[in-house]
């Protein structure tokens, strides 16, 4: 005979909407404490929860919360991520300017991108809401949601911070890295330049996801010249500011620094999250892959800031990242075309591993 919990799971498909609402609401805590009840009957409850996205927004809210919590299970994640109809449903709802569950949709999408199958999002299109001002490509719509979400100007119910984790995971795929550095036809803007401005945002989620995205996109070595050029993508100031504190430097060191790093206010602080500092340091190491990159980082006095970061951040992994970068910047160059050891570079591959729960 079915247990009380299994009977409760069965009520999520009840014809009475009030019963569905009560059932889904009461099941939310069990999606964390007893996830096995959702995997019975060939995971039929998971399949039913996906359908409930079409239900009343409160029912959909509880269903989404359950799915977010359950997607930490690899089998559940695979079932959700490979379901193209479900993905299309999430994408169609998330762009709605009045969508009540916008942030939960961003969270489930962030969890889904842990699956490599989500790279298919690169080719997906849908008609955008006119309020969004985007084109038909899903990636552009998500990018515009992320930009407008930080000010609440698009949907008061959504800040879309978790899309930063979506971008971070998608950017581990080469074709999507190319997207981030390619000017888009509809607005004549290179997507990565929309993200770089959030490296000092108040949201930890935005800063962390954007830092990882910048790092992953930096694996596109052909774009390094543009990354470092003030006339191009110009990401260096946005990487350096989060790892820079209020230290005073010698005049000779300060004069060569990037203009954005000179005359900082006395209350300037490094990022409070050491993992973000580490990520930016690893991005800098990637930018030393070419001789051109190494020379430029030396020219703009990156070393003194890295030195102070090593001294003032009491974190073993941050200090190790500083050491690796200093070893490259301070070594003698033996050949104009000398490249870093590829094994050391590939070890830096990054993606947002954390599965969100609610």
Secondary structure, DSSP 8 states (H G I E B T S, - for coil): ---HHHHHHHGGG-SSHHHHHHHHHHHTTHHHH-GGGGSHHHHHHHHHHHHGGGS-HHHHHHHHHHHHHHTTSHHHHHHHHT-HHHHHHHHHHHT-TT-TTHHHHHHHHHHHTTSGGGGGGGG-B----GGG---SBHHHHHHHHHHHHTTTSS-TT---TTHHHHHHHHTTSHHHHHHHTSB-TTT--BHHHHHGGGTT-S-HHHHHHHHHHHHHHTT-GGGHHHHH-TTTT--HHHHHGGG--S----HHHHHHS-GGGSS--TT----S-HHHHHHHHHHHHHTTSSHHHHHHHHHTTHHHHHHHHHHH---HHHHHHHHHHHHHHHS----TT----HHHHHTT----------
